[in-house]
Amino acid sequence: MARSNITYSRANTHRTPSIGPHATLAFLACATALPAVVLLWVVPASLLLPTLGLLSLAIAGGLSLIAWSVRAERCTSYINLWDMAGAYAFIGFAAGVLSRPEQVLEFFGLASGVR
């Protein structure tokens, strides 16, 4: 009977819980800053940019797969998974462009004959 009812709408019956814009912003800031803080503690300074680039691109790929699998909307008025994946991809490509070839070779363990 509900299917023939014109006023029935799925959007009205299924509401996702919201924690508010401030909590969402705090979560996104922590999720963005955490990999950078871990990199500063673990990775030597000469390998920081290549590691940041590869880690950011891996996170971007993971976030985009999650966004694709949950069918997240792409055009919204708020920050969503697609936006976070794009930001991580942008950071990854920028770090890759700024890193020197010697750093990348050292990162992959091929820098023994370089210099």
C-alpha positions as CSV (number, residue, x, y, z in Angstrom):
1,M,0.0,0.0,0.0
2,A,2.9,2.4,0.7
3,R,4.1,2.1,-2.9
4,S,0.9,3.5,-4.3
5,N,0.8,6.4,-1.8
6,I,2.1,9.5,-3.5
7,T,3.3,11.2,-0.2
8,Y,5.5,8.3,0.7
9,S,9.2,9.1,0.4
10,R,12.3,7.0,1.3
11,A,14.1,10.2,2.2
12,N,11.6,10.9,5.0
13,T,11.9,7.4,6.5
14,H,15.7,7.0,6.6
15,R,17.7,9.7,8.4
16,T,21.3,9.4,9.2
17,P,22.5,10.6,12.6
18,S,24.4,13.9,12.6
19,I,27.0,14.8,15.2
20,G,27.1,18.5,14.1
21,P,29.4,20.5,12.0
22,H,31.9,21.3,14.8
23,A,32.5,17.6,15.7
24,T,32.8,16.7,12.0
25,L,35.4,19.5,11.4
26,A,37.3,18.3,14.5
27,F,37.3,14.7,13.3
28,L,38.5,15.7,9.8
29,A,41.2,17.9,11.2
30,C,42.5,15.0,13.4
31,A,42.2,12.5,10.5
32,T,44.3,14.8,8.3
33,A,46.9,15.7,10.9
34,L,47.5,12.2,12.3
35,P,49.4,10.8,9.3
36,A,51.6,13.9,9.2
37,V,52.5,13.6,12.9
38,V,53.3,9.9,12.6
39,L,55.5,10.6,9.6
40,L,57.5,13.3,11.5
41,W,58.3,10.8,14.3
42,V,59.0,7.7,12.2
43,V,60.6,8.8,8.9
44,P,64.1,10.5,8.6
45,A,64.1,14.0,7.2
46,S,65.6,13.1,3.8
47,L,62.8,10.6,3.1
48,L,59.9,12.8,4.3
49,L,58.6,14.1,1.0
50,P,58.6,10.8,-0.9
51,T,57.0,9.0,2.0
52,L,54.4,11.7,2.4
53,G,53.6,11.5,-1.3
54,L,53.2,7.7,-1.4
55,L,51.3,7.6,1.9
56,S,48.9,10.4,0.8
57,L,48.2,8.7,-2.5
58,A,47.5,5.4,-0.7
59,I,45.1,7.1,1.7
60,A,43.4,8.8,-1.3
61,G,43.0,5.5,-3.0
62,G,41.5,3.9,0.1
63,L,39.2,6.8,0.7
64,S,38.0,6.8,-2.8
65,L,37.3,3.1,-2.7
66,I,35.3,3.5,0.5
67,A,33.4,6.4,-1.0
68,W,32.7,4.4,-4.1
69,S,31.6,1.3,-2.2
70,V,29.2,3.2,0.1
71,R,27.9,5.2,-2.9
72,A,28.7,8.6,-1.3
73,E,27.3,11.6,-3.1
74,R,29.8,13.6,-5.1
75,C,28.2,17.0,-5.2
76,T,27.2,18.1,-1.7
77,S,27.3,21.3,0.2
78,Y,29.5,19.8,2.9
79,I,32.8,18.0,3.0
80,N,32.5,14.3,2.1
81,L,34.7,11.3,1.4
82,W,35.3,12.3,-2.2
83,D,36.6,15.7,-1.0
84,M,38.9,14.1,1.5
85,A,40.2,11.7,-1.2
86,G,40.9,14.6,-3.5
87,A,42.7,16.6,-0.8
88,Y,45.0,13.6,0.0
89,A,45.6,13.0,-3.8
90,F,46.5,16.7,-4.2
91,I,48.9,16.5,-1.2
92,G,50.5,13.3,-2.6
93,F,51.1,14.7,-6.0
94,A,52.5,17.9,-4.6
95,A,54.9,16.0,-2.3
96,G,56.0,13.9,-5.3
97,V,56.7,17.0,-7.4
98,L,58.6,18.7,-4.6
99,S,60.8,15.7,-3.8
100,R,64.2,15.3,-5.5
101,P,65.1,12.3,-7.6
102,E,67.9,11.4,-5.1
103,Q,65.3,11.2,-2.3
104,V,63.1,8.9,-4.3
105,L,66.0,6.6,-5.2
106,E,67.0,6.5,-1.5
107,F,63.4,5.8,-0.6
108,F,63.4,2.7,-2.8
109,G,66.9,1.6,-1.8
110,L,68.5,2.3,-5.1
111,A,70.7,5.3,-4.0
112,S,73.9,3.4,-3.5
113,G,75.5,4.5,-6.8
114,V,74.0,8.0,-6.9
115,R,76.0,11.1,-5.9
